Amino acid sequence: MSDVKEKIPSSNPFVIGTSGHIDHGKTSLVKALTGVDTDRFAEEKMRGITIDLGFAHYEDEDGNTIAIVDVPGHEKFVHNMLAGATGMDAVLLVVAADEGVMPQTREHVNICNLLNIKSGIVALTRIDLLEDREILEICKEEVFTLLEGTFMESAPVIPVSAITGEGLKKLRDEFAKLAKKIVNPEIEKPFRLYVDRSFTLKGFGTVVTGTVLTGFLSHNRRLVQYPQVREIRIRGMQSHGTEVKEVKAGQRVALNLTGITKEEVFRGNQLADPESLLSGYMINASLSLLKDASTPLKNRTRVRLHLGTQELIGRIILLEGKSLLPGETVMVQFRAERILSGKYGDRFIIRSFSPMNTIGGGIIIDPSPSKSRRMQQDLSVRLGRLMDGDEYVRSEEVIYLRSVRGVFHSEFQVRTGLSEKDSLKILQILREKGQVLCIDSVSGRYLHIDHIKRIGKFISRVLKNHHQKFPEREGITHAELSGKMSLIFTEKEIENLLIYLCDSGIILNKGKYFFLEYHQVKISQILQESLVKCLQIINNGGFQPMRKTRLLEEMGGYEKDGIELLKFATHTKKLVRISEDLYYKPEQIQRILTILREFFEKNPDINVIQFKELIKVSRKYAIDLLEYFDTQKFTIRKDNIRVAGKIFDFEN
């Protein structure tokens, strides 16, 4: 992207963005400070106004790079100004001394205040045009009144002239002071950058620019494009026209991408570490309506949401009350018309759909909320705890709000805003307190204990219905229960959930059956009589009892009832199912195994013919029995013969 020699970027990156009314001298001031004309387009030159974002920089006396983002002041281009506000460390509010505070001055201050920008400087421009310096004092008072109660209440106010150079040295000194105060604690967090420009550079291909919000990036790291969730490869990196090996939070950067066109990546997209953002069509948030908003905000109002450099259209669903009055703050849900990506703590701006005026802003509390109706009942209260609670309360609420789907460790940081280290510590503490349960240590899936209990109630209802329908059975098998839960949980997760429910005494387990504490196997008199008859018929058949079809005919009654009887007899171990249509009494199998064991005491192996002669049965019966014994490991098949397996462990 440049032939400039590679160097290490300054240790104290600093980004300041202009703001203020149109034609108050923002672009001229930036040019006077840096020597760069940020109006890049012919239309901007022709009309004499800034339409899109402009970028410039210079190095202060300490060697720190001061990056300046120049934004348009015209009311029609506030959406571009909002894109430029992303990633600002501070704001340079520009007010023309000969005109004073104007509509976009107020709107820009409101926007920066809502975005929680921490500091700023005021530049009173065009002082060379003032014939009476008393006008300057009047302008100062007007600015002080405007900034009262905002983040810029104590900001320095510097009169300057881009023409004569008066005040520029003092303004640069104030920039240097701010740069020293700015600390970037976000370097330890995942890399994240909002794209504010995308273009093609001859010989290099697609280039995107933006301010690094968090983390750092080196050449050997892979990124993901959000919300498309597409892997991105980096060919090269620049910061202020200089090739660099890595970039970090607080820097303006240009990234040369490979394998993607400029039409496939555009303003509003984000480049970030894998699994560091969540995507969806809804967010839950805290929304504040500006005190000077002209009207209350009604439920389901269509608005424009500005999140980073992205503009989205959607509806505001009020979670408290029927309307939001100017100056009030409530919990809301924003339902977008296209997909968006974000994380806990992201700031956003709301503008009216038409006419486009800034009316409020807020903070994302849940970047990808659950659609469970159960979660809507006390949602506003829980979102309040999620926003205002300490890290333990916040973490517990994050897991609770995900209902029975729970939270995977990979998304926990995104939903809480915590670091990797703090996430692990807090999750461990919540587990020890019994507030959450990890149902899979590999994927790190956590469920709130209240939802585990809900699952327990569901399983209890399933068992209750089963006990009522099949009182003669001991309970439900693991496979049957798993089928009820397999749409949501994996086999390993189901296993851990059932272990927890059994350990808690919610359900009981014996062998392969799960049941409720009160359940006792009961059979009707008719079923008992049928069972006695069935067992007698099989017993009378000796080692070659009737097959299922003839057995059911002999028993009489309905075939369906007969099949259920055989299932019950197998469940209660009154019968042993040898094959699809062959059943024996356990005592019969025991006698056959005794005979077979005695045979193996004198012989090394046995074939089908020998076995059928040994117990006097047909070849078909002999094959079915031997195959059953193979499955139970009593015998081991080797080609056409069987050798002894666990048969000598068999007890009479």
C-alpha positions in Angstrom: 0.0 0.0 0.0 3.0 2.2 0.3 6.8 2.2 -0.3 7.4 4.0 2.9 9.8 2.2 5.2 8.2 0.0 7.9 8.4 1.3 11.4 6.9 0.6 14.8 3.8 2.8 15.5 3.8 5.4 18.3 3.4 4.0 21.8 0.5 6.4 22.6 -2.0 6.4 19.7 -4.7 9.1 19.9 -7.7 9.7 17.7 -9.7 13.0 18.0 -12.7 13.7 15.8 -14.2 17.0 14.8 -17.8 18.0 15.4 -19.9 21.0 14.8 -22.2 22.9 12.5 -21.6 23.1 8.8 -19.2 25.8 7.5 -17.8 26.5 10.9 -14.2 25.8 9.7 -13.6 22.2 10.7 -11.8 21.2 7.6 -9.8 24.4 7.3 -8.7 24.0 10.9 -7.6 20.4 10.3 -5.6 21.5 7.3 -4.0 24.3 9.3 -3.0 21.7 12.0 -1.8 18.9 9.8 -1.3 20.3 6.3 -3.8 17.8 4.9 -7.0 18.8 3.0 -9.5 16.1 4.2 -12.0 17.0 1.5 -11.2 14.2 -0.9 -14.0 14.4 -3.5 -14.6 16.8 -6.4 -18.2 17.5 -5.1 -16.8 18.6 -1.8 -14.4 20.9 -3.5 -17.1 22.3 -5.7 -19.7 22.8 -3.0 -17.2 23.9 -0.3 -18.7 21.5 2.3 -17.6 18.2 3.8 -19.8 15.3 2.7 -17.9 12.2 3.9 -15.3 11.4 6.4 -11.8 12.8 6.1 -8.6 11.7 7.8 -5.4 13.5 8.7 -2.6 13.2 11.3 0.6 14.7 12.6 3.2 13.9 15.2 3.4 16.0 18.4 6.7 17.0 20.0 6.8 13.8 22.1 6.5 11.6 18.9 2.9 10.6 19.5 0.7 10.3 16.5 -2.4 12.5 16.7 -5.0 11.2 14.3 -7.9 13.5 13.3 -11.2 12.3 11.8 -12.9 15.2 10.1 -16.7 14.8 10.0 -19.4 16.6 7.9 -21.4 19.2 9.7 -24.4 19.4 7.3 -27.7 17.9 8.8 -28.1 15.7 5.7 -24.8 14.0 6.5 -25.2 13.3 10.2 -25.1 9.6 9.4 -21.6 10.0 8.1 -20.7 12.0 11.2 -21.9 9.1 13.3 -19.7 6.7 11.4 -16.7 8.9 12.1 -17.5 9.1 15.8 -16.7 5.4 16.3 -13.4 4.9 18.0 -12.8 8.5 19.0 -10.7 9.1 22.1 -11.8 12.7 22.3 -13.8 15.2 20.3 -12.8 18.6 18.9 -16.0 20.7 19.0 -15.6 23.5 16.4 -17.8 26.6 16.8 -17.4 29.6 14.6 -16.9 32.6 16.8 -18.7 34.9 14.5 -21.8 32.7 14.4 -21.9 30.9 17.8 -23.8 27.7 18.6 -26.0 26.4 15.8 -28.4 23.4 15.4 -25.8 20.8 14.4 -23.5 22.0 17.2 -26.2 20.9 19.6 -26.9 17.7 17.8 -23.2 16.7 17.6 -22.7 17.4 21.3 -25.7 15.3 22.1 -24.4 12.4 19.9 -20.9 12.5 21.5 -22.5 12.6 25.0 -24.7 9.6 24.2 -21.7 7.7 22.8 -19.9 8.3 26.2 -16.9 10.0 24.7 -14.9 10.9 27.7 -13.1 14.2 26.9 -12.9 17.0 24.4 -11.6 20.4 23.4 -13.5 23.4 22.0 -12.0 25.4 19.2 -13.6 28.8 18.5 -12.7 29.4 14.9 -12.6 32.4 12.5 -11.6 34.8 15.2 -9.8 36.8 12.5 -13.2 37.8 11.2 -14.2 39.4 14.5 -14.2 43.2 14.5 -15.3 43.3 18.2 -13.6 40.9 20.6 -16.6 41.2 22.9 -18.4 38.9 20.5 -15.8 36.2 21.3 -16.7 36.4 25.0 -20.4 36.2 24.1 -19.7 33.1 22.0 -17.7 31.6 24.9 -20.6 32.0 27.3 -23.0 30.5 24.8 -20.6 27.5 24.5 -20.3 27.1 28.3 -24.1 27.1 28.6 -24.4 24.4 25.8 -21.8 22.2 27.5 -23.2 22.5 31.0 -23.9 19.0 32.4 -22.2 17.2 29.5 -18.8 15.4 29.3 -17.3 18.6 27.9 -18.4 20.8 30.8 -14.8 21.4 31.8 -13.2 21.3 28.4 -10.7 23.9 27.4 -12.0 26.6 25.0 -9.3 27.8 22.5 -9.9 30.7 20.2 -8.1 30.0 16.9 -7.7 31.2 13.3 -6.8 28.8 10.5 -5.8 31.9 8.4 -3.4 33.7 10.8 -2.4 30.7 12.8 -3.4 32.3 16.1 -4.2 29.7 18.8 -2.9 26.7 16.8 0.1 26.2 19.1 -2.1 26.2 22.2 -4.6 23.8 20.5 -1.7 21.4 19.7 -0.6 21.6 23.3 -4.0 20.7 24.5 -4.1 17.7 22.1 -0.7 16.6 23.6 -2.1 16.8 27.1 -5.2 14.7 26.2 -3.0 12.2 24.4 -1.0 11.6 27.6 -4.1 11.1 29.6 -5.6 8.6 27.2 -5.1 5.0 28.4 -6.0 2.0 26.2 -7.0 -0.8 28.6 -8.7 -2.5 25.7 -5.5 -4.1 24.2 -6.1 -7.4 26.2 -9.6 -7.8 24.7 -10.3 -9.4 21.2 -9.4 -7.4 18.1 -12.2 -5.3 16.7 -12.4 -2.7 14.0 -15.4 -1.0 12.4 -14.9 -0.4 8.7 -15.5 3.2 7.7 -14.1 3.1 4.2 -13.6 0.4 1.6 -11.8 1.0 -1.7 -9.5 -0.6 -4.3 -5.9 0.4 -4.6 -4.1 -0.4 -7.8 -1.5 -3.1 -7.3 -2.9 -4.1 -3.9 -6.6 -4.8 -4.2 -9.1 -4.2 -1.5 -8.3 -1.8 1.3 -10.4 -1.0 4.4 -9.8 1.7 7.0 -11.0 2.2 10.5 -10.1 2.8 14.1 -9.0 -0.2 16.2 -11.5 -0.3 19.0 -10.0 -3.1 21.1 -7.1 -5.7 21.0 -4.2 -5.9 18.6 -3.5 -7.5 15.3 -0.4 -9.0 13.7 0.1 -10.5 10.2 -0.3 -14.1 11.4 -3.8 -13.7 12.9 -7.0 -14.5 11.1 -10.1 -12.3 11.3 -13.8 -12.7 10.7 -16.0 -10.2 8.8 -19.2 -9.5 10.7 -22.2 -9.8 10.3 -21.4 -12.1 7.3 -19.2 -14.3 9.5 -16.7 -14.7 6.7 -13.0 -15.5 7.3 -10.7 -12.6 6.2 -7.0 -12.8 5.2 -4.7 -9.8 5.8 -2.1 -9.1 3.2 -0.6 -5.9 4.8 -1.2 -3.2 7.3 -0.6 0.5 7.5 -1.0 3.2 10.2 -1.0 6.7 8.8 0.7 5.7 5.6 3.4 3.6 7.2 3.8 -0.1 6.9 3.5 -1.8 10.3 3.8 -5.3 11.7 1.0 -4.9 14.2 -1.7 -2.5 15.1 -3.5 -2.0 18.4 -6.4 -0.3 20.1 -6.6 3.4 19.5 -4.9 3.5 16.1 -6.2 4.5 12.8 -5.3 1.7 10.4 -5.6 0.6 6.8 -5.8 -3.1 6.1 -5.0 -4.7 2.7 -7.4 -7.6 2.3 -7.0 -10.6 0.0 -9.6 -12.8 -1.6 -12.4 -10.2 -1.3 -13.7 -7.3 -3.4 -14.5 -3.8 -2.1 -18.2 -4.5 -2.8 -18.1 -7.4 -0.4 -16.9 -5.4 2.5 -18.3 -2.0 3.3 -18.9 0.7 5.9 -20.8 -0.8 8.8 -19.0 -4.2 8.6 -16.7 -5.2 11.4 -13.4 -7.1 11.3 -12.9 -9.0 14.6 -11.5 -12.1 16.2 -13.5 -15.3 15.6 -16.4 -15.8 18.1 -15.9 -12.3 19.6 -19.2 -10.9 18.4 -22.8 -12.1 18.3 -25.2 -11.6 15.4 -28.9 -11.4 15.1 -32.0 -9.3 14.3 -32.7 -8.2 17.9 -30.9 -6.5 20.7 -32.0 -5.7 24.3 -30.8 -2.3 25.4 -31.1 0.7 27.7 -32.4 3.7 25.8 -32.4 7.3 26.8 -34.5 9.9 25.0 -32.9 13.3 24.7 -34.4 16.0 27.0 -34.9 18.2 23.9 -36.7 15.5 21.9 -39.7 17.1 20.3 -42.2 14.3 21.1 -42.4 11.1 23.3 -41.3 7.9 21.7 -44.2 5.5 21.2 -44.0 1.7 21.3 -43.1 0.0 18.0 -41.9 3.3 16.4 -39.7 2.8 13.3 -36.3 4.4 13.8 -32.8 4.5 12.5 -30.2 2.8 14.7 -26.5 3.8 14.4 -24.2 1.2 15.8 -20.5 1.9 15.1 -20.3 2.8 11.5 -23.5 0.9 10.6 -26.9 2.3 10.1 -29.9 0.0 10.5 -33.7 0.5 10.3 -36.0 -1.3 12.7 -38.6 -0.9 15.4 -38.3 0.0 19.1 -40.2 -2.2 21.4 -40.7 -0.6 24.8 -40.3 -3.1 27.7 -41.6 -0.6 30.2 -44.6 1.6 29.7 -46.4 2.6 26.5 -44.2 5.6 25.6 -40.8 7.1 26.5 -40.9 10.7 27.5 -38.0 13.2 26.8 -35.3 12.8 29.3 -36.4 9.3 30.4 -34.4 6.1 30.2 -36.1 2.6 29.9 -35.3 -0.9 28.7 -36.2 -1.6 25.1 -35.8 -4.2 22.4 -34.7 -3.1 18.9 -35.9 -5.4 16.1 -33.8 -4.7 13.0 -34.8 -5.2 9.4 -31.4 -6.7 8.6 -28.8 -8.6 10.6 -26.4 -6.7 13.0 -23.5 -7.7 15.2 -22.5 -6.5 18.6 -21.5 -7.2 22.2 -22.4 -6.2 25.7 -21.7 -2.5 26.4 -21.8 -1.3 22.8 -23.1 2.3 22.5 -25.6 3.3 19.8 -27.6 6.3 18.6 -31.3 6.5 17.6 -32.5 8.9 15.0 -36.1 9.4 13.9 -37.0 7.6 10.6 -38.3 10.8 8.9 -37.4 13.6 9.3 -34.0 12.4 10.4 -33.2 13.9 13.8 -31.1 12.5 16.6 -33.6 11.6 19.4 -31.6 9.4 21.8 -29.1 6.7 22.4 -28.1 4.0 24.7 -26.1 0.9 25.5 -26.5 -2.8 24.4 -27.4 -5.0 27.4 -28.0 -8.3 25.5 -26.5 -8.5 22.0 -28.5 -11.6 21.0 -31.5 -12.1 23.2 -33.5 -15.4 23.7 -36.8 -15.6 21.9 -38.3 -17.5 24.8 -41.7 -16.0 25.9 -40.9 -17.1 29.5 -38.0 -14.6 29.4 -40.4 -11.7 28.6 -42.2 -11.8 31.9 -39.7 -9.9 34.1 -37.3 -9.0 31.3 -36.9 -5.3 32.1 -36.0 -6.0 35.7 -33.4 -8.6 34.7 -31.9 -6.3 32.1 -31.6 -3.7 34.8 -29.7 -6.2 37.0 -27.6 -7.1 33.9 -26.7 -3.5 33.4 -26.3 -2.2 36.9 -25.2 -5.3 38.8 -21.6 -6.3 39.7 -19.8 -8.8 37.6 -21.2 -11.8 39.5 -24.8 -10.5 39.2 -24.3 -9.7 35.5 -22.8 -13.1 34.8 -25.6 -15.0 36.5 -28.3 -12.9 34.7 -26.5 -13.5 31.3 -26.8 -17.3 31.8 -30.4 -17.0 33.2 -31.6 -15.0 30.2 -30.5 -17.7 27.8 -33.1 -20.0 29.2 -32.6 -23.8 28.7 -30.2 -23.2 25.8 -27.7 -21.8 28.2 -24.4 -20.0 27.4 -21.3 -21.4 25.8 -18.0 -20.2 27.2 -17.0 -18.9 23.8 -19.9 -16.4 23.9 -19.8 -15.6 27.6 -17.2 -12.8 27.2 -19.3 -11.2 24.5 -22.4 -11.2 26.6 -20.8 -10.0 29.8 -18.0 -7.7 28.6 -15.5 -9.5 30.8 -12.0 -10.6 30.0 -11.1 -14.3 29.5 -9.4 -14.4 32.9 -12.3 -12.9 34.8 -14.8 -15.1 32.9 -13.1 -18.3 34.0 -12.9 -17.1 37.6 -16.5 -16.0 37.9 -17.9 -19.1 36.2 -16.0 -21.2 38.7 -17.4 -19.2 41.6 -21.0 -19.5 40.2 -20.5 -23.3 39.9 -19.2 -23.6 43.4 -22.2 -21.6 44.7 -24.6 -23.9 42.9 -26.0 -21.1 40.8 -25.0 -22.5 37.4 -24.2 -26.0 36.1 -21.7 -26.9 33.4 -23.3 -29.6 31.4 -20.4 -30.2 29.0 -16.8 -29.4 30.1 -15.5 -29.6 26.5 -17.8 -27.1 24.9 -18.2 -25.2 28.2 -22.0 -25.0 28.1 -23.6 -23.5 31.2 -27.2 -23.5 32.4 -28.7 -21.5 35.2 -29.9 -23.8 38.1 -33.4 -22.4 37.8 -33.6 -23.8 34.2 -32.1 -27.1 35.3 -35.0 -27.3 37.7 -37.4 -26.6 34.9 -35.8 -29.4 32.9 -36.3 -31.6 36.0 -40.0 -30.7 36.1 -40.3 -31.5 32.4 -38.7 -34.9 32.9 -40.9 -35.5 36.0 -44.0 -34.9 33.9 -42.7 -37.3 31.2 -42.1 -39.9 33.9 -45.5 -39.3 35.5 -47.3 -39.8 32.2 -45.3 -42.9 31.5 -46.0 -44.4 34.9 -49.7 -43.7 34.4 -49.7 -45.2 30.9 -47.5 -48.2 31.8 -47.8 -48.9 35.5 -46.5 -52.4 34.9 -43.1 -51.0 33.8 -40.2 -50.1 36.1 -39.6 -46.8 34.3 -38.2 -45.2 31.2 -34.8 -46.2 29.7 -32.0 -43.8 29.1 -32.6 -44.0 25.4 -36.2 -43.1 25.7 -35.5 -40.0 27.9 -32.7 -38.9 25.6 -35.1 -38.9 22.7 -37.2 -36.3 24.6 -34.2 -34.0 25.0 -32.1 -34.6 21.9 -33.3 -31.6 20.0 -31.6 -29.2 22.5 -28.9 -31.2 24.1 -26.1 -33.6 23.0 -25.8 -37.1 24.3 -23.0 -36.1 26.7 -25.1 -33.1 28.0 -28.1 -35.3 28.5 -26.0 -37.8 30.5 -24.7 -35.0 32.8 -28.2 -33.5 33.2 -29.6 -36.9 34.2 -26.8 -37.5 36.7 -27.5 -34.1 38.3 -31.3 -34.7 38.5 -30.7 -38.1 40.1 -28.1 -36.7 42.6 -30.6 -34.0 43.5 -33.4 -36.6 44.1 -35.7 -35.1 41.5 -35.8 -38.4 39.7 -34.5 -41.9 40.6 -32.4 -44.4 38.6 -32.0 -48.1 39.0 -30.2 -50.1 36.4 -31.2 -48.8 33.0 -34.6 -47.4 34.2 -35.5 -43.8 35.4 -38.6 -43.3 37.6 -40.2 -41.2 40.2 -39.8 -41.9 43.9 -43.5 -42.8 44.4 -43.7 -45.3 41.5 -44.3 -48.9 42.2 -44.7 -51.5 39.5 -48.4 -52.5 39.3 -50.2 -54.9 37.0 -53.9 -55.7 36.6 -55.4 -59.0 37.5 -56.1 -59.7 33.8 -52.5 -58.9 32.9 -51.3 -61.1 35.7 -53.4 -64.0 34.5 -52.2 -63.5 30.9 -48.6 -63.3 32.1 -48.9 -66.6 34.0 -50.4 -68.3 30.9 -47.6 -66.9 28.7 -44.9 -68.1 31.0 -46.5 -71.5 31.2 -46.6 -71.9 27.4 -43.0 -70.9 27.0 -41.9 -73.2 29.9 -43.8 -76.1 28.4 -41.8 -75.7 25.2 -38.6 -76.7 26.9 -35.5 -75.6 25.0 -37.6 -75.1 21.9 -40.6 -72.8 22.9 -43.1 -71.4 20.5 -42.1 -68.5 18.3 -43.9 -65.2 18.8 -46.6 -65.6 16.1 -47.8 -69.0 17.4 -47.3 -67.9 21.0 -49.7 -65.0 20.6 -52.2 -67.2 18.8 -52.1 -69.7 21.7 -52.6 -66.9 24.3 -55.7 -65.6 22.5 -56.9 -61.9 22.7 -55.7 -59.0 20.7 -52.2 -59.2 19.1 -51.4 -55.7 20.3 -52.1 -56.6 23.9 -49.9 -59.7 23.5 -47.0 -57.7 22.2 -47.3 -55.3 25.1 -47.3 -58.2 27.5 -44.1 -59.6 26.0 -42.5 -56.1 26.4 -43.6 -56.0 30.0 -42.3 -59.5 30.7 -39.0 -58.5 29.2 -38.8 -55.2 31.2 -39.5 -57.0 34.4 -37.0 -59.8 33.5 -39.7 -62.5 33.5 -38.6 -63.3 30.0 -35.4 -63.0 28.0 -35.7 -61.8 24.4 -33.3 -63.9 22.3 -34.3 -62.6 18.9 -37.1 -60.7 17.2 -39.6 -63.6 17.6 -38.1 -65.8 20.3 -38.4 -65.6 24.1 -37.2 -67.8 26.9 -37.7 -67.8 30.7 -34.5 -66.9 32.6 -34.5 -70.3 34.2 -34.4 -72.0 30.7 -31.4 -69.9 29.6 -29.7 -70.7 32.9 -30.1 -74.4 32.3 -28.8 -74.1 28.7 -25.8 -72.2 29.8 -25.0 -74.8 32.5 -25.1 -77.6 29.9 -22.9 -75.5 27.6 -20.4 -74.7 30.3 -20.0 -78.4 31.2 -19.4 -79.0 27.5 -16.6 -76.4 27.4 -14.9 -78.0 30.4 -14.2 -81.0 28.2 -14.0 -79.4 24.7 -12.2 -76.3 23.4 -14.9 -75.2 21.0 -18.4 -76.0 19.7 -20.2 -75.6 16.3 -23.9 -75.2 15.5 -24.4 -78.9 14.8 -22.8 -79.9 18.1 -24.8 -77.3 20.0 -28.2 -78.3 18.5 -27.5 -82.0 19.3 -26.3 -81.0 22.8 -29.7 -79.4 23.8 -31.9 -81.2 21.3 -33.2 -78.2 19.3 -33.5 -77.3 15.6 -30.7 -75.6 13.7 -32.7 -72.3 13.7 -33.1 -72.3 17.4 -29.5 -73.2 17.9 -28.3 -70.3 15.7 -30.6 -67.8 17.5 -29.3 -68.9 20.9 -25.6 -68.9 20.0 -25.9 -65.4 18.4 -27.6 -64.2 21.6 -24.8 -65.7 23.7 -22.3 -64.0 21.4 -23.9 -60.6 22.2 -23.7 -61.3 25.9 -20.0 -62.4 25.6 -20.8 -65.8 27.0 -19.4 -67.2 23.8 -17.0 -65.8 21.2 -17.5 -66.6 17.5 -14.4 -67.6 15.5 -15.4 -68.3 11.9 -18.0 -71.2 12.2 -17.2 -72.2 15.7 -17.7 -70.8 19.2 -15.2 -70.8 22.1 -15.9 -70.0 25.7 -16.2 -66.3 26.7 -17.6 -65.2 30.0 -19.6 -68.4 30.3 -17.4 -69.6 33.2 -18.3 -66.4 35.1 -21.9 -67.4 34.8 -23.4 -68.5 38.2 -26.2 -71.0 38.6 
